[in-house]
Amino acid sequence: DEYAVLFNDTLSKGITYDTLDSVVINSNDHTYDITGDSSKYEVDESHLKNDNSFVVSIPDVKTCVEDPEFNLNNGATITVTYTAHLNENAAVNGSADNKNSVRLQYSNNPRPDGKYWGYTPESEVYVYTYQLNNTKYHDTAEKGNELKDVGFRLYSDADYKNEVELYQDGEFYYPIKNASNKQAVEMTSAEDGTF
């Protein structure tokens, strides 16, 4: 009578959850975007502070779509999309510590008198980041030609319209999104031309 699906997602300490972007069901060559109707799904973010996990649950997939052609017996793909970002705890330079895992939980009992859950194996993905060392030179990349106090800005597009705001911690710069309480600054080359 009902078919529930739960996405149990766990982020490593180096990844911060931002927001749920979409919940979409594809079945029988039809796409049903249920993102705008929060009565059809729930997002439990109560565990984000303790173990950096959250759950997106659809209590009854059968009632999510009001289309006579929608029939779960034809199969369905449910896609949950969310945004997250690496934070100041992210491991850099090729470490596999920035892990995101998800396990699907679903109704697995045809009898209407009880619930029994089935689980998929946990699926893991890794987010890699790295430290980038730069040196500014006057004209040729030779010792003695380093330039200090040269300002730089970082952009996420080729047209230089979307600046990535940075904050400084010691000699390193980090995206401001990782620490909203920080003041945005311009990158500046040090005495030896590095930044």
JONOR-V920855 format. One line per field, one symbol per residue. psi: psi as a letter, one per 30 degrees, with the letter a starting at -180 (. if undefined). burial: # if it has 16 or more other ideal C-beta (glycine too) atoms within 10 Angstrom, else .. A space follows every 50 residues. Layout:
psi = ???
burial = ???
//
This chain:
psi = eljkkkjjkkklfgkkkdlkeljkkkkhgkkjjgefiffflkjjgfgeee ghllkjkjejefgfkikffjjffflkkkkkklkllkafgkklhgkgfikk lkkkklkhjfkfglkkklkllkkklkkkllkjklkkleekilkfgkklhk kklklglfghfikjkllkjbglklkfffifglkklkkkkaegfl.
burial = ..##########.####..#..#.#.#....#.#.....##.#....... .#####.##.#..##....#.....#.#.#.#...##..##......### .#.####...................#........#.........#...# ...............###....######...#......#...#.#
//
